[in-house]
Amino acid sequence: IRAEVQVTDLHSVTPNCLLELSGGAVHALSYQQARNNRAVVGQVYVAEPGYMLGRSNVPKCAIITALNGKPTPDLLTFATVLRTLPHGARAPLEYFTFSERHRRKNAILHVDRQWYGPPVFWTRDDAAGAWHPTVDYPAGAPPPPEPPLPAPQTGSSETELPNGHCEAAPMDTDTAVTHGSLANGHAAAATEPEAAAAGDGPAGDLPSEELDELLRCCLVLVDIDIPLVALSDGVHSKSFAGNGLVVYAGEHVGLVLVDRNTVAVGPCDVNLSFGAHPAEISGRVRFLHPLHNFAIVSYDPAALPAEARAKVRAAQLLPHPSLRRGDPVRLAGLTKHLRVMQRTSTVTNATAALTIPSAEVPRFRAVHEEVIKLDQDFGATFSGCLTDNRGRVRGLWCSYSEQVEKEEREWCAGLHAAVFHPWVEQLASLLDRPVPGPPPAVNVLDAELEAVLLSKAAQFGLPDEWVSRLDQLDPERRQVLRVRSCVAQSAASRVLRSGDMLLAMAGRPVTCFQDVERHIREAAEAAAAATASANGGSGKANGVVAAKGTKEVVENGDGEEAPPAKRLRASSEAVVVDAAAASDASTPLSADDSGAAEAGTQGCGPQAPSMTLTIYRSGSVMDVEVVLGREDGMGTGRLVHWCGAQLQAPHRGVRELGFLPEGAAGVYISRWHHGSPAHRYGLYALHWIQQVNGVDTPDLDSFLAAVAGCGDGEFVRLKVCHLETTQPKVMTLKMDLQYWPTWELRLQPGSCSWHRLQHSTFPFNATRGQLQAPPSQQKQQEGAMDEAKEEVKEEAKA
């Protein structure tokens, strides 16, 4: 037998190129791997899933066979099909693994070009010993289409929108409870007289089946995925899941309330699965409370099918009266199969004060929080809501996380509705309009307080008259608040000391965290009223939310009244916020000219509210004046990636430890990436970069200016300071702009969307030592930078 065998060049069946896809890599299946697994050479092989494929649960070493219903036998076909999909598209993907080669598996691919940019095609150059990137692959192919705009909602009658997105006739109490939302879409909140008149007797209770259906229509499963390049603020995981509660269902926007152990940071992808109807849509983080364990996510009602919009309802909130020990409640939530699970429980403690210790890597933790404890629940990881027998929400059943001996421990507790209800109302009034406003800023006392029993306080020397006075004022808690620590370089840190006991604010005694927040809110309202009076005496400023008695009126810059918001109780009115000040507070901390450390705690400007505090210190009672701080309602708004190190302004979790280095303290390293120059030269997390080549870097802008003149392959000298040792040191680092370019993620305050900005032009031509990019990409990058600069200028003018 004679046969002719063709000798194939081994290099022709060995891949010399790869497609970088959202932090992952796919390439043609090599001859060696094909021989080991008895497969065909050249198939689409997943070398590293990265963010996009990992979010679809596609494992490493998988073979992709089809995308969006089209076969993908090779890498070129796969890249061609992928390029036809817009950002945000959800396309079916088919693959198999070598361990189960005869079984095809299916997944949904969430197309992402926001966090990592477009896919990059890398080709190996053996002669130059380098890889050359390009984003034009396949060469000459048309650019990806723009994401489709949501279809306009049709119909305006009450019949088509039974959730109350239009004006409806007044309903009696029972009807309002059944529908679960008001005519204008707001989460219904019964006033205290109405709640007392309605009562909680058996006559108003709903049958179990009706209560299940009512809760199903307002419960949501929330899935969070955080890309590796957006793990900011010390967040301890890349994915979270939990229960959410629809608290607002308006015409332009819907709001979902969720705990901050599910929505931990702003830069993330949110997926909402509704219990009312089998529908999944994307959401957007709109508000992160800096102290309490709740966040608010928005969704576009137009993205839902018409049937789903008709079924989804806003929950009816009952913030007053607060739950007390011995009250019966219903604990309800959705399982992963979107089934309502509920049980009857009894409140064992409605005023349990939390003290969560700091984690090894600083991150958000709930402070100044009193939670609800139950006699029976569904375990340590099942979140949901607390309702009465008529479906009215009395609290949010939140998931908490803390480190115990360097191990993560999760548990659940209830958060009173009075804590989050004012913020839901205020955010709804800002967002449900044709041009939504930025998230509101939060006025805070930059000191962490803890509860101490009066019996213990007396042993520390608290005068007997104050012990008796506080005991008579709050016989249930019988406690005094003590300063545990102060935020570094804040106004409070210059006045208060650890161990000071807080007795009164503005001359009125305080015994709990709710008292503190009420007085802070009143001080902020007084400062806003004074600002409005100084602007003309009429109280009409651009975008002012003016609260007059029990009526809240929203005015725009032309003086026209917008639709009135839900009436608020006197004890839980929305904070009066000037839109310009809120926009200022939403500006990234690093962009503040006064330095990130001061911006994070004293971003209130010249009209920052102040309060007179009565404290006990070292055997004497004294009055001190403290300027309140202001925290942004979205947390960190800017992430710069340089040489594999993730830079940001020091977030509140870091500043709560009480230390910021002297001098420049606005460039904080929160993460680093393996294989990067930061990894090779030891530029790790928990460091501040204070100088670059002898030039101070007090904020991110000054840092970017200092490294702008440094080319690829050059060494830079850095002065850094570590969080734990607090000792400065000097180190050198060799820059690599070919594989680790400089870029950033920046938050747009108005839309709460994140945009990627490239500072060192990409791709980089290593053979010439120059930065080169296609003309279209250069124009796109220049336009994005100009747009960002114009926004900063407009906010500064405001």
C-alpha positions, 0 to 999 in steps of 0.5 A: 500500500502506497500513500502520500502524506502531506507534511504540515508546518507545525507553526500553521496549526499553532495559534499566533493570535488571540482575541482579548474579550472583557479580560478573557482570551479566546483563540483557535484550538492548537494542534497540541490540544486537539491531539490531546482531546481528539478534536478538530484544529482551529475551533474557538477555544476559551483560554480564559473566560474573563468577565463576559464569558464568566458571567455566562458560566462558560468554563475555561477550556470550553469550545464555543460552537455557536453564537446568536444562532450562527455556527462559529467554526473558527475565530474569525467567524466568532469575532464577525458575529460578535461584532454585529451585536450591540453593547448590552445585547443578550445573545444565546451561546452554545458550547461544549467541554471536553469532559462532556463532548457529546452534550451541547450546553447553552448560555446567555451572553451579555455583550459588554463593551463598557468596562473593558472596551471593544475586543482586542485582537493580538498578533504575535511578532516573532521578529520583534518579540512583541504582540501587536494589538488592534481593535479593527478585527475583522479588518474593515468590518462595520462597527458594532451597532448602537444599543436600541432605544427602549420602545415608547410606552403606549396607552395612558388609560388606567385600564392599560396601566393598573399599577397607577402610572397615571392619575386614578380616582382616590381609593379607600384604605382596603383598595389601596392596600390591595393595589399596593401603590399610589396613583402617581407610582409612589410607594404608598405610605400610610400616615400614623393616624391612618395606621392607627385607625386601620389597626392590625386586627383580623378584620383587615388581614389578607388570606395567605393566597392573596398575601402571596400574590401581593408580595410576589408583585413587588419582590425582585431577585437582584443579581450583581456582577462586578468586573475585575477592573471595577472592584472598588472600595474594598469589595470582597466578592465579584458577584452577589445575589439577594432579594429586592423590593419594588418601592416605586413604579413610575412612568419614567423609572422604577425603583428597587430597594436592596441591601448593601451586601447585595449592591455593594458598590456603584460600578457593577452590572445589575440584573433584575428578575421580577416575581410578578412576571417572568421577565429579566432586565438590567438595572442601574445603581442610583443611590448608596447610603454611606452609613445604612445598609440599603441601596436603591436601583432603578430600572426602565419600565419601557424595557418590560413587556406590557403584561409585566408592567401591568403586574409589577406594583410598588410596595406600600411602606408603613414607616410609622409607627415603628415595630416594637418588641412582641409585634407579629410580622410576616417575613417574606422573600423570593427563592431562586425559583421565583417562589414566595416563601413567608412565615410568621415571626415575632419581634424579639428586639426592635432596637438592637444597636450594631457594632460591626468591626472593620475588615482587614481590607477596609470596606463599607460597613453599616454604622449608626444602625438599629436593627430588628431581631426575630425569633424565627427566620429562614437562615443566615443568607435569606433576605426579603422584607417584613410586612404585616398581615395586610402586606404593608412593609414595616422593614427590609430584611437585610443581609449583613457581612463581617469578618470574624477571624479573617473569615466572612460571616453573613447574617440577616436582620431587619431595617426599619422602614423609617430609615429608608422611606425619606430617601425613596421619596426624595430619589423618586422625585428626582428621577421620575422626570424627563431630565433626571437629577443626580443622586442626593448627597447625605449630610453626616456627622463624621464620627462613629458612635456606639451605644453604651449602657447608662450603668456603664456610663455612670462608672465612667463618671457621667453625672447623675443628673444626666443619667436620670435625664436620659433614663427618663427620656428613653426608658427602653434603651437606657443608653448613651451614645459615645464617640468610637472614632472620627473620620480622618481629617474631618471637621469632627476629628478636630473637635471630638475625641474617642470616648466623648459621650454625646448628650445633646444636639442643638440643646435637645438630649439624644439617646439613639441614632434616630435622634442624631439623624433627625437633628442632622436633617433639621440642621441641613434643612435650616442651612438650605433655607438660609442659602435660599434666602441669601439667593433672593429670599423667595426660596427659588433656586435652580433645582431646589426641593423646597419643603414647606410644612407638609407639602413638598414642591419641586421647581425647575430653573424656570420656576415652573412647578413639577408634579408634587411628590408624596406628602412626608411626615414632619419627622421623616421629611426629605432633606432639602438639597440644592441641585447644584450642591448635589451635583457638586457632591456627586463630583468625584472626590479626587477632582476637588481642588481642596484635596480628596481627604477634605472633599470626602468629609467637608464637601459642603462648601461655605454653607456647610451646616454646623451643630452645637453638641453637648458632650461629656469629656474627662469629668466635665460637660461642655458644648462644642461646635461641629461642622457636618460632613457630606458624602456622595450618594453614589460613593466612589465616582472615579477609578484610574488604572495605571500600570496594573494598579487601580487608583481612586480617592480614599473611600469612607471605609478607609477614612473611618479608620482615622488615618490619612497620610500628611500631605498628599492623600488623594491617590489610594491603591485599592487593587493590583493585577497579576503580571502587571508592573505594579505586581512586579515592582511591589506597588500593592493595595492599601498604599497611597501614592504621594509623589511621582518623580518628586511632584506631589499628587494630592488627587487623581488629576495631579497624578495623571498630569505627573505621569503624562510625560513618562513614556513606555519603558521609562522608570518613575520614582514613587513616594508611597505610604502604607495604611498599616505601617503608616511609614513612607517609602520610595520605590521605582517602577518601569512603565509598560504602556504596550500591555498596561495602558493608562485609562479610567472609569468615570461616573456621569452623575446625572445618568449614574452611568459609567464611561471608559476614558483612555488616557494613553492612546491604544493600541501602542506601537512598540516598534516605534515607541509611539502611541498610535490609534485609528483616526476614528478611535482618536476622535472618539477618545478626544470627544469623550475627554472633552465631554467629561471636561465640559461636565466638570466645568458646568458642575463648577459653574453650578 
